[in-house]
Amino acid sequence: MSIAILPMSSEFHWSPATVGLIQSSFFWGYLLTQIAGGIWADTVAAKLGLPFLFVVRAFMGIGEGVAMPAMNNILSKWVPVSERSRSLALVYSGMYLGSVTGLAFSPLLIHKFGWPSVFFSFGSLGTVWFALWLSKAYSSPLDDPELQPEEKKLILSSCVSKEPVKSIPWKLILSKPPVWALIVSHFCHNWGTFILLTWMPTYYHQVLKFNLTESGLFAFWPWLTMAVTANIGGWIADSLVRKGVSVTLVRKIMQTIGLLGPAFFLTQLSHVDSPAMAVLCMACSQGSDAFSQSGLYSNHQDIAPRYSGVLLGLSNTAGVLAGVFGTAATGYILQHGSWDDVFKVSVGLYLVGTVVWNAFSTGEKIID
């Protein structure tokens, strides 16, 4: 959508504020299934009018909302603590590579077949994935008939033992400061991340004067950088844990890089005078952002392994709220201000998240 929105907004004469609402509408639905997804561990519609487009994108968000909490829950059963950061980074880098693929191929599809082809092409890939998932994925090592006995024994002996969750101690969970550190930091982190995800091609087109194809091609570099640096960060984090560095210190270091890195590089955008340097700043911003996979995204399993899916649902609800408000607010800011104003808000929230994270987070288990 971040690429297709360029010809769509031109064709339908949408203002920046309207574009912001359209970009935000996905997160309306995505928000609804974050906590539900943890507990349960775009089709083309613009021509039918804006309300229908909003509703369809919201339903798309509802469908996608259960993925991350469920993924976090599954990994907690399959992966030991010493490999946690690398496993999460590897899985999340798949999302980044998906963005790379979408941003790279969308301009080509639009030029050859029109913007509706973007949604038909990528939407249909979900059916292929679904078939593979049904045949290959299992909730735990105990359920996988193809797993060798020695593999199963190794995984079960090194993972945190998890009894089935029959009830959720909401009061206990919400009484813990490290849980609120996750929630607040996730909101602050995702504000900048989602703005770049949804608005980056528009920035390239409006500010750097790239055409549609160039906007798509240059927009994928930050996501490719994230796919690489997420795995580097995961390797560093797990190496530090194996060497005896406390999990708390490792999570604080990784997440501080994931917040202050993007903040620093966004502040440099107003000082660069060439498109190449602007793209480099964007890539470095998102590249350092990916260290969060070894910070807050790994922390759910640290502090509450039995309730990691629920906990991610909680914190990612705050993160998705940042997507709802951030993408919509960006359209409003651009209609009344400038891109510098957009970046200043993001930087401010990155700094708030850093302070809260370092003051209240922990890598120790606080909920059994």
N, C-alpha and C positions, 0 to 999 in steps of 0.2 A: 504493500500500500504506500510506503514512503516514496517509491518511485512512481507508481501509477497515479498518485495524487497530483503530480505536476500536470500531465495532460488533462486529467479529470477536472481540476480546478479551473483550468483555462477554458475547457469546453462548457462547463456549467456556471462559470463566472462566480466562483466562490471567493469570499473575502478571507484574509488570513485567520480571522476569528472563527469562521465557519470551518475552515480546514482544520483548525485546532480541535474543534468539537468532533469532527469526523475521525481524526486520529485518536482522540480520547475515547470514542464510543466502544472500541474493542475492549478497553479496560473496564468499562461498566459491567460487562458480562464476566470478564476474567476475575473481577473482584468477588463475584457472588459465589464462586466455587473454590476459593482458596481454602477456607477452613473445612468446608464440606469434603473437598478432595483429600485433605489430611485425615479426616475421620473415615472416609471410605477407602483409605489407602489402597475467504470472503467470497462469498459468492457474489455475482454481479447484480447489483440492485440499484445503482445510482439513477438509472433512467426512470425508475418508478417513484423517485422522489427522495428527499433527504430523510424523512422519518423512517421509511423502509430500510434505507441504507444503515441508519443508526441501529435499528433492531437486528438486522442480519449480522452486523459486526459484533454487536453485544452477544448474540447467540454463539458466534464463533469463539468469543472470549470465554463463555461458559464452558464450552467443550475443552478448551485448552487449559482452563484453570486448574483441573485436577492433576495435570501431568507432573508438575514440580513436587508437590507434597508426596505423591505416590512414589516418584523416583527416589526421593530422599529416604522414604521408609524402606524401599527395597534394598538400597545400597547399605543401609544400616544392618541388614541381615546377611549381606553377602561379603562385606569388606571389613577387615580388621582395622583397628585404630591406626596402626602404623602405615596403612595404605589409603587412609580415608581421603586425604587432600588430593592425591593423584587420581583416585577414582572419580571424585566429584569433578575435578578439572577436566578429565578426559570426556566425561559425559556432557558437561556444559559446553565444551569446545565443539561438540556436535551442533549445538544451537548456533554458535558463532559461524561455523562453516555453512550452516543452512542460510544464515543471513548473507554470507558471501555469495552463495549460489544464487539466491534470489535477486540480490543487487546486481550481479553480473549479467544474468540472463533476462531480467525484466525489460531493460531498454531494447534488446534485440527482439523480444516478443512483441513489444508495443509497436516498434517500427514496422514489423512484418505482418502482424495480425491484428493490431489494435490493443488498447489497454485491457479489454475484457479477457484476452487470452492469458494474461498473467494469473488471474484467479482460477480459470479453468485448468491451466497447466499444473500449478502447484497444489490446488485443491485435490486434484485426482491422485496425486502421489500419496495422499493419506490412506487410500484403500490398499495400496501396495504395502505400506508400512504395517497396516492393521493385520494383514494376512501373515506377515513375517512374525509379528509380535505374538499372535495367538499360537503359532507353532513352536516358538523358541523361548519365550519368556516364562519364568517361574518365580513365584513370590519368595521362595526361600530355597536353600540348597537341599532341604529335605524333600522338596517336591520335584526335583529335576531327575528324571530317570536316566539321563545320559551322563550324569556326573559320576566319575570314578569314585569308589569307596574312600581311597586315600585323599582325594581332593575334598570330598565331603567332610571327612574327619578334620582335615586341616582348617577348613573354613569355619566349621562349627566350634572348634577349640579356640580359635583366635578372635572370633567375633563376640560382641557383647551379647550375653544370653537375654532373650526377650520372650517373656510370657505374653500370651495374647492380651490385648488391651480390651477389657470389658467395660471399664468406666474411665472417664477422663477427669482428673482432679483440677478443674478449671481454677478454683480459688487458690490452690497451691501454686499452680503454674504462674498465674498473674500476680502473685505476691513476691516473686523473685526478681530483684534488680537486674541480673544478667539477662532475663527474658525481655525486660523492657529495653535493655541496651541493644538487643537484637532487633526489636521492633523499631525503635527510633533510628538506629543506624541504617536499617534496611530502607526506611523511608528516605533518608537523606542521600543514601547511595543511589537509589533507583530514580530519584528526581532527575539527576544529570544523565544517567544511563538511558532512560526512556526518551528524554528530549533528543539525545543524539540519534537514537534508533529511529524515531519517527520524523525528525526534522532535518537531519543531516543533508539528504539530497536537496532539500529546499534551500538550505544555507549555501551549498555549492552552486546552485542555479542562480540564486538572487545576489549573493555577495561576490562569489568568485567568477560569475558569468559563465559557468560551464553549461553546455547543452545537455539534453536529456541523457544521451549515451555516456558522456563524460561524468555526469553527476552519479550515475549508477556505478560506473567503473571505479571512480575515486572513492565512492562511499563504502565500497567493500573492503578497502585496505584496513581501516580500524578494526573491523570484525575479524579479518585474517590475523591481524596482530594479536587480538584477544585470544584466538584459538591457540596460538603459539605460547604466549606469555602465561596463560592459565595453567598450561602443563608444566612450564618452567617453575612457576610459583608452587604448584603442587609437589613437584620433586624436591624443591628447597624445603618446604614445610615438613614433609615426611622425613627428610634426611635429618633435620633438626630434632624432630621428635625421637627418632631412633638413636640419636647421639645423647639423649638425656635432657635436652632443653624442655622446660615445662610447656605443656600444651597451651596454657594460658598465655605465656609470653609469645609463643609462635603465632597464635591467633591474633594477638594484639599487633604484632609486627606486620603480618600479612594484610590485615584490614586497614591499618594506618597507611600503608602503601596504596591500597585500593581506594582510599578516600583523598589523601593529600596529593597523590600523583595526578589524577584527573583535575583537581583544583588548580594545581600549578600550571599545567599545560593549557587549560582554558583561559587563564589570565594572560597567557602569551599571545592569544589570538588577536587581541586589539593592537599588538605591537608589530605583527608580521606584515610584510608588504608584498608578498608573492603567493600565488595559489599553492605552489609546491610546499612552502613552509607552513601554510594553513593546514594542508592535508597531513603534513608530518606531525603538527601539533595534535590534530584529531586522532591520529594513529597512536601517538604516545599517550594521550589521555585515556583512550580505551584500552590500550595495552596494559597500563598500570592499574586500570579499573579491574582487570581480570584477576588480580591477586586476591580479590574478595572471595574467590572460590575456595581459597585456603584460609580465609578469615571467617566472616559471618556465615557463609553457606555451609562450611564444615562444622560450625559451632553447634548447630541444632543437635547433631548426633553426640557431641561431647557432653552437653549439659543435661540432656533428657533422651537417652537412646531409645527407650520404649515409646516415647511420644514424639519422635523426631518429625513424623509426617504432620502431626497436629501443630507442632511448634513452627515448622516451616509455613504451614497454612496461615498461622497467626502473623508471623513477621512479613510474609509475602503479601498478606492483605494490606499491610502498611505500605509495602513496596509498590503494590498496584495502585493504591490511592495516590501515590506520587505520580504514577503514570496518568491517572485520571486528571488530576489537577495540573500537573506539569505540562502535559501536551496541550491542554486547553488554554492554560495561562500563557503559554508561549505564543499562541495565535493572538491572544489579546494584547500581549506586550508588543509584538511586532506591529500590530495595527496602530499602537499609540507610542511606541518607542523604537528601540533598536536591538540588534543582536547582542551588543555589549551588555544591555540590561538583562537579557536572557541569561547570559553567562554569569553575570554577577550574582543572580539569585542562586544558581547552581553551586557556585563557589562557596557562598555563605552557608548553604546547607551541608556541603562536604565538610566544612570546618566544624559545624555543630555536631555532625555525626562522629567525627574524630574524637572530640572531647568526651562525648557520652560513652563511646566504645571503650576508650582507655580508662575511663573512670569506673565503669560498672561491669564490664564483660569478664568472663572466666572461662577456662578450658576444663574445669573440673565438673564432674557429674553432680548436679544439685537436686535432681528429681529422679528417684529410683523407679 
